[in-house]
């Protein structure tokens, strides 16, 4: 199962997210759940960088992605970063609604 943890601050801003595991929906290379989660998450990180100039702290490996939003961003830039990552979460929740045996999202403060 793909486990996604979204870490929020007390003010509900997204501080970081971690995606780990494998969906095991289908064979490697044909797993639409894994492909969808990967495309959405990597696409969101790429959008953050391309549209805001912010480079989040990223750690990745086989079946693992960790992304940390930098502290102390200017308010207008942080709002854009938050919006882009919130849209990633909505896309991942859409995948979770259909494939809940293969992907799980947890929110933490």
Backbone as JSON Lines, residues from 0, in Angstrom:
{"i":0,"aa":"X","n":[0.84,-1.19,0.0],"ca":[0.0,0.0,0.0],"c":[0.88,1.24,0.0]}
{"i":1,"aa":"X","n":[0.43,2.26,-0.72],"ca":[1.09,3.56,-0.67],"c":[0.52,4.3,0.53]}
{"i":2,"aa":"X","n":[1.39,4.74,1.41],"ca":[0.99,5.53,2.58],"c":[1.49,6.95,2.38]}
{"i":3,"aa":"X","n":[0.58,7.89,2.55],"ca":[0.91,9.3,2.39],"c":[0.61,9.99,3.71]}
{"i":4,"aa":"X","n":[1.59,10.71,4.22],"ca":[1.39,11.49,5.43],"c":[1.59,12.95,5.09]}
{"i":5,"aa":"X","n":[0.57,13.75,5.37],"ca":[0.63,15.2,5.16],"c":[0.8,15.83,6.54]}
{"i":6,"aa":"X","n":[1.89,16.55,6.72],"ca":[2.17,17.21,8.0],"c":[1.84,18.69,7.89]}
{"i":7,"aa":"X","n":[0.95,19.12,8.78],"ca":[0.52,20.52,8.78],"c":[0.98,21.21,10.07]}
{"i":8,"aa":"X","n":[1.16,22.52,9.96],"ca":[1.47,23.32,11.14],"c":[0.18,23.56,11.92]}
{"i":9,"aa":"X","n":[0.3,24.19,13.06],"ca":[-0.89,24.55,13.86],"c":[-1.83,25.47,13.08]}
{"i":10,"aa":"X","n":[-1.27,26.26,12.18],"ca":[-2.11,27.18,11.38],"c":[-2.63,26.52,10.1]}
{"i":11,"aa":"X","n":[-2.47,25.18,10.0],"ca":[-2.98,24.39,8.88],"c":[-2.15,24.47,7.6]}
{"i":12,"aa":"X","n":[-1.03,25.19,7.61],"ca":[-0.16,25.2,6.44],"c":[0.5,23.84,6.28]}
{"i":13,"aa":"X","n":[0.75,23.46,5.06],"ca":[1.45,22.2,4.81],"c":[2.93,22.44,5.04]}
{"i":14,"aa":"X","n":[3.48,21.66,5.95],"ca":[4.89,21.76,6.29],"c":[5.72,20.76,5.48]}
{"i":15,"aa":"X","n":[5.16,19.55,5.31],"ca":[5.86,18.51,4.57],"c":[4.89,17.4,4.21]}
{"i":16,"aa":"X","n":[5.35,16.51,3.33],"ca":[4.61,15.29,3.08],"c":[5.59,14.16,2.8]}
{"i":17,"aa":"X","n":[5.15,12.96,3.14],"ca":[5.94,11.76,2.9],"c":[5.05,10.75,2.19]}
{"i":18,"aa":"X","n":[5.57,10.19,1.12],"ca":[4.87,9.14,0.38],"c":[5.79,7.93,0.38]}
{"i":19,"aa":"X","n":[5.25,6.79,0.86],"ca":[6.09,5.6,0.91],"c":[5.27,4.35,0.59]}
{"i":20,"aa":"X","n":[5.97,3.35,0.1],"ca":[5.34,2.07,-0.19],"c":[5.0,1.92,-1.66]}
{"i":21,"aa":"X","n":[4.39,0.79,-1.94],"ca":[3.99,0.45,-3.3],"c":[2.52,0.05,-3.29]}
{"i":22,"aa":"X","n":[1.81,0.37,-4.35],"ca":[0.38,0.11,-4.41],"c":[0.06,-1.37,-4.59]}
{"i":23,"aa":"X","n":[0.88,-2.08,-5.35],"ca":[0.63,-3.49,-5.69],"c":[-0.75,-3.68,-6.31]}
{"i":24,"aa":"X","n":[-1.16,-2.7,-7.11],"ca":[-2.42,-2.81,-7.84],"c":[-2.25,-3.71,-9.06]}
{"i":25,"aa":"X","n":[-1.08,-3.6,-9.69],"ca":[-0.76,-4.38,-10.89],"c":[0.74,-4.59,-10.94]}
{"i":26,"aa":"X","n":[1.2,-5.32,-11.93],"ca":[2.63,-5.56,-12.09],"c":[3.37,-4.25,-12.32]}
{"i":27,"aa":"X","n":[4.64,-4.26,-11.94],"ca":[5.5,-3.1,-12.12],"c":[5.42,-2.64,-13.58]}
{"i":28,"aa":"X","n":[5.28,-1.34,-13.77],"ca":[5.16,-0.78,-15.11],"c":[3.73,-0.69,-15.63]}
{"i":29,"aa":"X","n":[2.81,-1.36,-14.93],"ca":[1.4,-1.33,-15.33],"c":[0.5,-0.9,-14.17]}
{"i":30,"aa":"X","n":[1.1,-0.45,-13.09],"ca":[0.36,-0.1,-11.88],"c":[-0.13,1.34,-11.98]}
{"i":31,"aa":"X","n":[-1.41,1.5,-12.32],"ca":[-1.95,2.85,-12.52],"c":[-2.05,3.65,-11.22]}
{"i":32,"aa":"X","n":[-2.19,2.97,-10.09],"ca":[-2.25,3.67,-8.81],"c":[-0.89,4.28,-8.5]}
{"i":33,"aa":"X","n":[0.15,3.49,-8.66],"ca":[1.51,3.97,-8.43],"c":[1.86,5.08,-9.41]}
{"i":34,"aa":"X","n":[1.52,4.87,-10.67],"ca":[1.82,5.88,-11.69],"c":[1.08,7.18,-11.41]}
{"i":35,"aa":"X","n":[-0.18,7.07,-11.01],"ca":[-0.96,8.27,-10.7],"c":[-0.4,9.04,-9.53]}
{"i":36,"aa":"X","n":[-0.09,8.32,-8.44],"ca":[0.46,8.98,-7.24],"c":[1.81,9.61,-7.54]}
{"i":37,"aa":"X","n":[2.62,8.92,-8.31],"ca":[3.94,9.45,-8.67],"c":[3.82,10.69,-9.54]}
{"i":38,"aa":"X","n":[2.97,10.61,-10.55],"ca":[2.8,11.74,-11.47],"c":[2.27,12.97,-10.74]}
{"i":39,"aa":"X","n":[1.29,12.77,-9.89],"ca":[0.68,13.89,-9.17],"c":[1.68,14.53,-8.21]}
{"i":40,"aa":"X","n":[2.4,13.72,-7.45],"ca":[3.32,14.27,-6.44],"c":[4.55,14.92,-7.07]}
{"i":41,"aa":"X","n":[5.16,14.25,-8.03],"ca":[6.34,14.84,-8.68],"c":[5.92,16.06,-9.49]}
{"i":42,"aa":"X","n":[4.77,15.99,-10.13],"ca":[4.26,17.14,-10.87],"c":[4.03,18.35,-9.98]}
{"i":43,"aa":"X","n":[3.53,18.11,-8.78],"ca":[3.3,19.22,-7.84],"c":[4.62,19.86,-7.41]}
{"i":44,"aa":"X","n":[5.61,19.03,-7.12],"ca":[6.92,19.56,-6.73],"c":[7.53,20.36,-7.88]}
{"i":45,"aa":"X","n":[7.42,19.82,-9.08],"ca":[7.93,20.54,-10.25],"c":[7.2,21.86,-10.47]}
{"i":46,"aa":"X","n":[5.89,21.86,-10.23],"ca":[5.1,23.08,-10.38],"c":[5.51,24.12,-9.33]}
{"i":47,"aa":"X","n":[5.73,23.67,-8.1],"ca":[6.18,24.6,-7.05],"c":[7.46,25.29,-7.5]}
{"i":48,"aa":"X","n":[8.41,24.51,-7.98],"ca":[9.68,25.1,-8.4],"c":[9.51,26.01,-9.61]}
{"i":49,"aa":"X","n":[8.79,25.54,-10.63],"ca":[8.64,26.3,-11.87],"c":[7.84,27.58,-11.7]}
{"i":50,"aa":"X","n":[6.8,27.54,-10.86],"ca":[5.89,28.69,-10.75],"c":[6.22,29.65,-9.62]}
{"i":51,"aa":"X","n":[7.01,29.19,-8.64],"ca":[7.32,30.06,-7.51],"c":[8.81,30.29,-7.33]}
{"i":52,"aa":"X","n":[9.64,29.47,-7.96],"ca":[11.08,29.57,-7.77],"c":[11.57,28.92,-6.49]}
{"i":53,"aa":"X","n":[10.66,28.35,-5.71],"ca":[11.01,27.69,-4.45],"c":[11.45,26.26,-4.74]}
{"i":54,"aa":"X","n":[12.56,25.88,-4.14],"ca":[13.04,24.5,-4.26],"c":[12.86,23.82,-2.9]}
{"i":55,"aa":"X","n":[11.83,22.97,-2.76],"ca":[11.63,22.28,-1.49],"c":[12.78,21.31,-1.22]}
{"i":56,"aa":"X","n":[12.95,20.97,0.05],"ca":[13.9,19.92,0.43],"c":[13.26,18.59,0.04]}
{"i":57,"aa":"X","n":[13.97,17.8,-0.75],"ca":[13.41,16.55,-1.26],"c":[14.36,15.4,-0.96]}
{"i":58,"aa":"X","n":[13.77,14.29,-0.55],"ca":[14.5,13.04,-0.38],"c":[13.69,11.98,-1.1]}
{"i":59,"aa":"X","n":[14.32,11.17,-1.93],"ca":[13.56,10.15,-2.62],"c":[14.39,8.89,-2.83]}
{"i":60,"aa":"X","n":[13.66,7.79,-2.96],"ca":[14.26,6.5,-3.19],"c":[13.19,5.58,-3.74]}
{"i":61,"aa":"X","n":[13.45,4.29,-3.78],"ca":[12.48,3.34,-4.3],"c":[11.23,3.33,-3.43]}
{"i":62,"aa":"X","n":[10.13,3.78,-3.97],"ca":[8.88,3.8,-3.21],"c":[8.87,4.81,-2.08]}
{"i":63,"aa":"X","n":[9.67,5.85,-2.19],"ca":[9.76,6.84,-1.11],"c":[9.96,8.24,-1.68]}
{"i":64,"aa":"X","n":[9.18,9.19,-1.15],"ca":[9.34,10.61,-1.49],"c":[9.01,11.43,-0.26]}
{"i":65,"aa":"X","n":[9.94,12.29,0.13],"ca":[9.72,13.22,1.24],"c":[9.97,14.61,0.71]}
{"i":66,"aa":"X","n":[9.05,15.52,1.01],"ca":[9.15,16.91,0.55],"c":[8.86,17.83,1.72]}
{"i":67,"aa":"X","n":[9.79,18.76,1.97],"ca":[9.63,19.72,3.06],"c":[9.58,21.13,2.47]}
{"i":68,"aa":"X","n":[8.56,21.87,2.83],"ca":[8.41,23.25,2.38],"c":[9.35,24.11,3.23]}
{"i":69,"aa":"X","n":[10.16,24.95,2.59],"ca":[11.07,25.81,3.37],"c":[10.31,26.74,4.31]}
{"i":70,"aa":"X","n":[10.92,27.0,5.46],"ca":[10.35,27.95,6.42],"c":[10.59,29.38,5.95]}
{"i":71,"aa":"X","n":[9.83,30.29,6.5],"ca":[10.05,31.73,6.33],"c":[10.0,32.2,4.88]}
{"i":72,"aa":"X","n":[9.1,31.62,4.09],"ca":[8.9,32.13,2.73],"c":[8.1,33.42,2.81]}
{"i":73,"aa":"X","n":[8.29,34.33,1.87],"ca":[7.41,35.51,1.82],"c":[5.95,35.04,1.71]}
{"i":74,"aa":"X","n":[5.05,35.78,2.34],"ca":[3.65,35.35,2.41],"c":[3.03,35.06,1.05]}
{"i":75,"aa":"X","n":[3.29,35.93,0.08],"ca":[2.68,35.71,-1.24],"c":[3.22,34.45,-1.92]}
{"i":76,"aa":"X","n":[4.49,34.17,-1.75],"ca":[5.08,32.96,-2.33],"c":[4.56,31.73,-1.6]}
{"i":77,"aa":"X","n":[4.5,31.8,-0.28],"ca":[4.0,30.67,0.52],"c":[2.56,30.33,0.14]}
{"i":78,"aa":"X","n":[1.74,31.34,-0.1],"ca":[0.35,31.09,-0.5],"c":[0.3,30.3,-1.8]}
{"i":79,"aa":"X","n":[1.16,30.62,-2.75],"ca":[1.2,29.89,-4.03],"c":[1.68,28.46,-3.82]}
{"i":80,"aa":"X","n":[2.72,28.29,-3.0],"ca":[3.23,26.95,-2.71],"c":[2.14,26.11,-2.05]}
{"i":81,"aa":"X","n":[1.45,26.7,-1.08],"ca":[0.38,25.98,-0.37],"c":[-0.73,25.58,-1.33]}
{"i":82,"aa":"X","n":[-1.12,26.47,-2.22],"ca":[-2.18,26.17,-3.18],"c":[-1.78,25.01,-4.1]}
{"i":83,"aa":"X","n":[-0.55,25.02,-4.57],"ca":[-0.09,23.94,-5.45],"c":[-0.07,22.6,-4.71]}
{"i":84,"aa":"X","n":[0.39,22.6,-3.48],"ca":[0.44,21.33,-2.73],"c":[-0.97,20.89,-2.32]}
{"i":85,"aa":"X","n":[-1.84,21.84,-2.0],"ca":[-3.24,21.48,-1.7],"c":[-3.89,20.83,-2.92]}
{"i":86,"aa":"X","n":[-3.57,21.32,-4.11],"ca":[-4.14,20.7,-5.32],"c":[-3.6,19.29,-5.5]}
{"i":87,"aa":"X","n":[-2.34,19.06,-5.12],"ca":[-1.79,17.7,-5.15],"c":[-2.59,16.8,-4.22]}
{"i":88,"aa":"X","n":[-2.88,17.29,-3.03],"ca":[-3.63,16.5,-2.05],"c":[-5.01,16.13,-2.59]}
{"i":89,"aa":"X","n":[-5.68,17.08,-3.22],"ca":[-7.0,16.8,-3.79],"c":[-6.91,15.71,-4.86]}
{"i":90,"aa":"X","n":[-5.89,15.78,-5.7],"ca":[-5.7,14.75,-6.72],"c":[-5.42,13.39,-6.09]}
{"i":91,"aa":"X","n":[-4.59,13.36,-5.06],"ca":[-4.3,12.1,-4.37],"c":[-5.55,11.55,-3.66]}
{"i":92,"aa":"X","n":[-6.37,12.44,-3.1],"ca":[-7.61,11.99,-2.46],"c":[-8.57,11.39,-3.48]}
{"i":93,"aa":"X","n":[-8.56,11.93,-4.69],"ca":[-9.39,11.38,-5.76],"c":[-8.95,9.96,-6.09]}
{"i":94,"aa":"X","n":[-7.64,9.74,-6.14],"ca":[-7.12,8.39,-6.37],"c":[-7.5,7.48,-5.2]}
{"i":95,"aa":"X","n":[-7.36,7.99,-3.98],"ca":[-7.69,7.21,-2.79],"c":[-9.17,6.8,-2.76]}
{"i":96,"aa":"X","n":[-10.06,7.68,-3.2],"ca":[-11.49,7.35,-3.22],"c":[-11.78,6.12,-4.07]}
{"i":97,"aa":"X","n":[-11.07,5.98,-5.17],"ca":[-11.3,4.88,-6.09],"c":[-10.5,3.62,-5.74]}
{"i":98,"aa":"X","n":[-9.32,3.81,-5.15],"ca":[-8.4,2.69,-4.92],"c":[-7.96,2.63,-3.46]}
{"i":99,"aa":"X","n":[-8.91,2.69,-2.54],"ca":[-8.6,2.79,-1.11],"c":[-7.91,1.57,-0.51]}
{"i":100,"aa":"X","n":[-7.86,0.47,-1.22],"ca":[-7.12,-0.7,-0.75],"c":[-5.64,-0.6,-1.11]}
{"i":101,"aa":"X","n":[-5.29,0.44,-1.88],"ca":[-3.92,0.56,-2.4],"c":[-3.23,1.87,-2.04]}
{"i":102,"aa":"X","n":[-3.99,2.82,-1.53],"ca":[-3.42,4.13,-1.18],"c":[-4.18,4.71,0.01]}
{"i":103,"aa":"X","n":[-3.43,5.26,0.97],"ca":[-4.04,5.81,2.2],"c":[-3.36,7.12,2.53]}
{"i":104,"aa":"X","n":[-4.17,8.14,2.8],"ca":[-3.66,9.46,3.17],"c":[-3.99,9.73,4.63]}
{"i":105,"aa":"X","n":[-2.97,10.18,5.37],"ca":[-3.13,10.53,6.78],"c":[-2.66,11.97,6.97]}
{"i":106,"aa":"X","n":[-3.39,12.71,7.79],"ca":[-3.03,14.1,8.08],"c":[-2.56,14.18,9.53]}
{"i":107,"aa":"X","n":[-1.44,14.88,9.74],"ca":[-0.9,15.07,11.09],"c":[-0.58,16.54,11.32]}
{"i":108,"aa":"X","n":[-0.67,16.93,12.61],"ca":[-0.27,18.29,13.01],"c":[0.96,18.2,13.85]}
